[in-house]
Amino acid sequence: MNQASYYRWWQREDLCYQQGRLCFAGRSVQALADQFGTPAFVYSAARVRDNLQRLHGALAAAGLAGQCSLHYAMKANRFAPLLTFLKQTGLCGIDACSPAEVEHAVSCGFAPHDISFTASSLSARDLAVLARYEGVFMDCDSLHAIRAWGALKPGTKIGIRVNPAMGIGRAANDKLQYAGEATTKFGIYWEQFAEALDIAKLYGLQVGKIHFHTGCGYLTPQLAQLEQIIAHCFRFVDAAGGVERVNIGGGLGVPHLAADEPLDLDRLAAALQRQFAGRGLHVEIEPGDYILKDAGLLLLEKTFVEQKKTTVFVGVDAGFNIAPEPAYYSLPFQPLPLCYDQSPCTVASVVGNINEALDVWYEGAWLPDLSAHTHLALINAGAYSAAMASNHCMRGQFKEFLLF
């Protein structure tokens, strides 16, 4: 990537340089950093709403309005003001994956019937908590879960999470795939599906939904693969009988590099229309990345600039532990100076303050002379960042703010 593309591909009306200063959600990013301090995550409510409306619009244009619903995957970001805002938009429900997430969603205004629950390795304690929330829809991902839920809630309606042994992910990134050639813990395979139905019948459970989530971060080139997965999963729908809903999971990605093109929502919606036409099924989608990722920045203070051998290192006051996704999944959060005048830049590596070799925010960043700069911003930090943070090296402190 050259300097021009580094500063061009991500810019849009609500995230761009204006008169040389980086602006986000109608605010000067330097002013935000000065006001809030660092490390700080800032989220744009307007961008979150726009992302939801854009997805709804594409589904409606394909004739799927009323046939599809969105459940925000709250593991992506559980910031309470954000969840309350999402409830107020009326544009999505919640996808939860732990009892604590269910309780948190309810505390932020979502009713239990707004929540679809899917998780693995559930304990008796987990199940007892979930059983108290009448209306939460349980997707069972194992024979164990069907038996345990059936004992607690016989005669109720459930979903079954299945594993089609087919995966999908951004640019074939196997770290982002939940299914594929390797056997994973997620869902019930075809070989055990008949047994799953027998157990459900034993407890009088009605199988009203088939759920599958096979990977994350996919973009337009992966849509053909997604369509193949959906077509394959109808064997589970047909075998179950009486299924009313199909949940295709989340995984809708956003660009991370100049080479990435935004996900073509019209092509996604057209694929869903082709697959579900005439089947009388309601379709659920569980986006997390698509709704939140590009709606957030991570503001950091510059700590040093120093050349070691042939590499220029730029240090910042936070490490991978407060936003692990770049280190864990090779999904870069591009760093930007808060002011930029298109003068020549130097290629540098931006690194954090954690005593681990993987604490590298970004290699190959095009950055100007930073001697007069105090801060940097990382883009695409709205999802799977703060929600995954740890206190490693006792450097887990950060702040979060929702901008209106």
C-alpha positions in Angstrom: 0.0 0.0 0.0 1.4 3.4 -0.9 0.9 6.7 1.0 -1.9 7.9 -1.2 -4.0 4.8 -0.8 -3.2 4.6 2.9 -5.0 7.9 3.4 -7.7 7.5 0.9 -9.5 4.1 1.2 -11.2 4.6 4.6 -12.3 8.2 4.3 -16.0 9.0 4.2 -18.3 11.9 5.1 -18.2 11.2 8.9 -14.6 10.1 9.1 -12.1 12.2 7.1 -9.6 15.0 7.1 -11.1 18.5 7.0 -8.6 21.3 6.5 -5.9 18.9 7.5 -7.6 17.8 10.8 -9.1 14.3 11.4 -12.8 14.5 12.1 -15.2 11.8 13.3 -18.9 12.0 13.9 -18.8 15.8 13.3 -16.1 16.3 15.9 -12.4 17.1 15.9 -10.6 13.9 16.9 -7.8 16.0 18.5 -10.4 17.8 20.6 -11.9 14.4 21.6 -8.4 13.2 22.7 -7.8 16.4 24.6 -11.1 16.2 26.4 -11.3 12.5 27.1 -7.7 11.5 27.6 -6.3 8.2 26.5 -6.7 5.3 25.9 -10.3 6.0 24.9 -12.8 4.3 22.6 -15.2 6.7 20.9 -18.3 5.4 19.1 -20.6 7.2 16.6 -24.2 6.6 17.3 -25.1 8.1 13.9 -22.8 5.6 12.1 -24.3 2.7 14.1 -27.8 3.7 13.0 -26.7 4.2 9.4 -25.1 0.8 9.3 -28.3 -0.8 10.6 -30.5 1.2 8.2 -28.3 0.4 5.2 -28.6 -3.3 5.9 -32.4 -3.1 6.4 -32.6 -1.1 3.2 -30.8 -3.7 1.2 -33.1 -6.5 2.5 -36.2 -4.5 1.8 -35.0 -3.7 -1.7 -34.7 -7.4 -2.3 -38.3 -8.0 -1.2 -37.3 -9.4 2.2 -38.8 -6.7 4.4 -40.7 -8.5 7.1 -39.1 -11.8 6.3 -35.7 -10.9 8.0 -34.7 -9.6 11.4 -31.4 -8.5 12.8 -30.0 -9.5 16.2 -27.0 -7.5 17.2 -24.2 -9.8 18.4 -23.5 -8.0 21.6 -20.2 -9.9 22.3 -18.9 -7.4 19.7 -19.4 -4.5 22.1 -21.5 -4.5 25.3 -21.1 -0.8 26.3 -24.3 0.0 28.1 -25.1 3.4 26.5 -24.6 1.8 23.1 -27.0 -1.1 23.9 -29.6 1.3 25.2 -29.2 3.4 22.0 -29.7 0.2 19.9 -32.9 -0.6 21.8 -34.2 2.9 21.2 -33.6 2.6 17.4 -36.0 -0.4 17.2 -33.8 -1.8 14.4 -32.5 -4.9 16.1 -32.8 -7.4 18.8 -29.9 -9.1 20.6 -27.8 -12.2 20.0 -26.5 -13.2 23.4 -23.9 -15.9 24.2 -23.9 -16.0 28.0 -26.4 -15.6 30.9 -24.6 -12.4 31.9 -25.1 -11.0 28.4 -28.8 -11.7 28.7 -29.0 -10.0 32.1 -27.0 -7.0 30.7 -29.2 -6.7 27.6 -32.3 -6.7 29.8 -30.8 -4.0 32.1 -30.3 -1.9 29.0 -33.9 -2.1 27.9 -34.3 -5.2 25.8 -37.1 -7.5 26.7 -36.3 -11.2 27.0 -38.3 -11.9 23.8 -35.9 -9.6 21.9 -33.0 -11.9 22.7 -31.8 -15.0 20.8 -29.4 -17.1 22.9 -26.7 -19.3 21.4 -23.7 -20.6 23.4 -21.7 -23.7 24.1 -20.5 -25.7 27.1 -23.4 -24.5 29.3 -23.3 -25.4 33.0 -26.3 -26.2 35.2 -25.9 -22.8 36.7 -26.0 -21.1 33.3 -29.1 -23.0 32.3 -30.9 -22.2 35.6 -30.3 -18.4 35.1 -31.5 -18.6 31.5 -34.7 -20.5 32.5 -35.7 -17.5 34.6 -36.0 -15.2 31.6 -39.3 -16.2 30.0 -39.2 -15.4 26.3 -35.5 -15.7 25.6 -35.2 -18.1 22.6 -32.8 -20.9 23.3 -30.6 -22.3 20.4 -29.1 -25.6 21.6 -25.7 -26.3 20.1 -25.1 -29.8 21.5 -27.0 -33.0 22.6 -26.1 -32.1 26.1 -27.8 -28.7 25.8 -31.0 -30.2 24.4 -31.2 -32.7 27.2 -30.5 -30.1 29.9 -32.9 -27.6 28.5 -35.6 -30.2 28.0 -35.3 -31.2 31.6 -35.7 -27.6 32.7 -38.3 -26.4 30.1 -40.1 -29.4 28.6 -42.6 -28.7 25.9 -41.0 -25.4 24.8 -39.8 -24.3 21.4 -36.1 -24.3 20.7 -33.6 -23.8 18.0 -30.8 -26.2 17.1 -27.4 -24.9 16.1 -26.0 -27.1 13.4 -22.5 -27.5 11.9 -22.5 -28.0 8.2 -18.7 -28.8 8.1 -18.3 -25.8 5.8 -16.6 -22.6 6.8 -16.4 -19.0 5.7 -14.1 -16.1 6.7 -12.4 -13.0 5.5 -9.9 -13.8 2.8 -9.8 -17.4 3.8 -8.5 -16.5 7.3 -8.9 -19.8 9.1 -8.7 -18.1 12.5 -12.1 -16.7 11.7 -13.8 -19.9 10.7 -16.2 -21.7 13.1 -16.7 -24.7 10.8 -14.8 -26.5 8.0 -12.6 -29.5 7.5 -11.5 -29.5 11.1 -14.0 -30.7 13.7 -15.1 -27.8 16.0 -17.1 -27.5 19.1 -19.8 -25.5 17.4 -23.2 -27.0 16.7 -24.5 -30.5 15.9 -23.1 -32.3 12.9 -25.4 -34.2 10.4 -24.2 -37.5 11.7 -25.8 -36.8 15.1 -28.8 -34.7 13.9 -31.3 -37.5 14.0 -30.3 -38.2 17.6 -30.7 -34.5 18.4 -34.3 -34.6 17.1 -35.0 -37.8 19.1 -33.9 -36.1 22.3 -36.0 -33.0 21.6 -39.0 -35.3 21.0 -38.4 -37.1 24.2 -38.8 -33.8 26.1 -41.6 -32.5 24.0 -39.4 -29.7 22.6 -40.5 -28.2 19.3 -37.6 -27.4 16.9 -38.7 -24.1 15.5 -35.3 -22.8 14.3 -32.2 -24.0 12.6 -29.1 -21.9 13.4 -25.7 -21.9 11.9 -22.7 -19.5 12.1 -19.7 -20.7 10.2 -17.3 -17.8 10.2 -16.5 -14.0 10.5 -15.4 -11.0 8.5 -16.5 -12.1 5.1 -16.8 -9.6 2.2 -18.2 -9.8 -1.3 -15.8 -12.4 -2.7 -17.1 -14.9 0.0 -20.8 -14.5 -0.8 -20.9 -17.4 -3.2 -19.5 -19.6 -0.4 -22.1 -18.3 2.0 -24.8 -19.2 -0.5 -23.5 -22.7 -0.8 -23.5 -23.1 3.0 -27.1 -21.9 3.2 -28.2 -24.3 0.5 -26.4 -27.1 2.3 -28.1 -26.3 5.6 -31.6 -26.8 4.2 -31.1 -30.6 4.7 -31.3 -29.9 8.4 -34.4 -27.7 8.0 -36.1 -30.4 5.9 -35.2 -33.2 8.3 -36.4 -31.3 11.4 -39.9 -30.5 9.9 -41.9 -27.6 11.4 -39.0 -25.2 11.3 -40.2 -21.5 11.1 -36.9 -19.7 11.3 -33.4 -20.0 10.0 -30.6 -18.0 11.6 -27.6 -17.7 9.3 -25.4 -16.2 12.0 -23.3 -13.1 11.6 -19.9 -12.6 10.1 -20.7 -9.6 7.8 -17.3 -7.9 7.5 -16.0 -4.4 6.9 -12.8 -3.3 5.0 -9.6 -3.3 6.9 -7.1 -2.6 4.1 -7.1 -0.5 0.9 -7.4 -3.7 -1.1 -10.8 -4.5 0.6 -14.0 -3.5 -1.0 -17.1 -2.9 1.2 -19.5 -5.8 1.5 -22.0 -5.5 -1.3 -25.2 -5.6 0.7 -27.4 -5.8 -2.4 -25.6 -9.0 -3.5 -26.0 -10.4 0.0 -29.7 -9.7 0.0 -30.1 -11.1 -3.5 -28.4 -14.3 -2.3 -30.8 -14.6 0.6 -33.7 -14.0 -1.7 -32.6 -16.7 -4.0 -32.1 -19.3 -1.3 -35.2 -18.5 0.8 -37.8 -17.7 -1.9 -40.9 -19.7 -1.5 -39.8 -21.5 1.6 -42.0 -19.5 4.1 -39.1 -19.2 6.5 -38.1 -16.2 8.6 -34.4 -15.3 8.3 -32.4 -14.0 11.3 -29.0 -12.4 10.9 -26.6 -11.6 13.7 -24.2 -8.9 12.7 -21.7 -7.5 15.1 -18.7 -6.3 13.1 -20.8 -4.7 10.4 -22.9 -2.6 12.8 -20.1 -1.5 15.2 -16.6 -2.0 13.8 -16.3 1.1 11.6 -18.3 3.2 14.1 -15.5 3.3 16.6 -12.0 4.8 17.0 -9.4 4.1 19.7 -7.6 7.2 20.7 -4.0 6.8 21.9 -1.2 9.0 23.1 2.2 8.9 21.3 4.9 8.0 23.7 8.1 7.8 21.6 9.4 7.7 18.0 12.7 5.8 17.6 14.6 4.0 14.8 16.0 0.6 15.7 18.2 -0.8 12.9 16.1 -0.1 9.7 12.7 0.1 11.4 11.0 3.2 12.8 8.9 2.4 15.9 6.1 4.6 17.2 5.1 3.8 20.7 1.6 4.5 22.1 0.1 4.3 25.6 -1.9 1.1 25.2 -1.3 -2.4 24.0 -3.0 -5.3 22.3 -4.7 -6.3 25.6 -7.4 -3.6 25.3 -8.2 -4.4 21.7 -6.8 -7.9 21.0 -8.4 -8.6 17.6 -5.4 -7.3 15.5 -3.0 -9.6 17.4 -5.4 -12.6 17.6 -7.0 -12.6 14.2 -4.6 -10.5 12.0 -7.3 -7.9 11.4 -5.4 -4.6 11.4 -6.7 -1.3 12.9 -5.0 1.3 10.8 -3.3 4.1 12.8 -3.8 7.7 11.7 -2.3 11.0 12.8 -4.8 13.5 14.0 -3.6 16.1 11.5 -2.2 15.5 8.0 -1.2 17.8 5.2 -0.2 15.2 2.5 3.5 15.9 3.1 5.9 12.9 2.7 5.5 10.2 5.3 7.8 7.5 6.7 6.9 3.9 7.0 6.7 2.9 10.7 5.6 0.2 13.1 3.1 1.3 15.8 3.7 -0.6 19.0 2.1 -0.7 22.4 3.2 -0.9 26.1 2.7 -4.6 26.8 5.7 -6.8 27.4 4.8 -9.3 24.7 6.2 -9.8 21.2 2.8 -9.7 19.6 2.1 -6.2 20.9 2.3 -4.6 17.5 -0.7 -2.5 16.4 0.3 -2.1 12.8 3.4 -2.7 10.6 3.9 -0.5 7.6 2.0 2.6 8.7 2.6 5.7 6.6 3.1 8.4 9.2 4.3 12.0 8.9 6.9 13.6 11.1 5.3 13.1 14.5 7.5 15.5 16.5 4.7 18.0 16.9 2.0 15.3 17.3 0.6 14.1 20.6 -1.9 11.4 19.6 -2.8 8.8 17.1 -6.2 7.2 16.3 -6.9 3.6 15.3 -9.8 3.0 13.0 -12.2 0.0 13.0 -12.0 -0.3 16.8 -15.7 -0.3 17.4 -16.2 -4.1 17.6 -14.3 -6.9 19.3 -12.0 -4.4 21.0 -13.1 -3.2 24.4 -15.3 -6.2 24.8 -12.3 -8.5 24.6 -10.0 -6.4 26.8 -7.9 -7.8 29.6 -5.8 -6.4 32.4 -2.7 -8.1 31.2 0.4 -6.4 32.7 -2.1 -4.4 34.8 -2.5 -2.1 31.8 -6.2 -2.7 31.2 -7.5 0.8 31.9 -9.5 2.6 29.2 -12.5 4.8 28.7 -15.5 4.6 26.4 -17.7 7.3 25.0 -20.8 7.3 22.7 -21.0 10.4 20.5 -24.3 11.8 19.4 
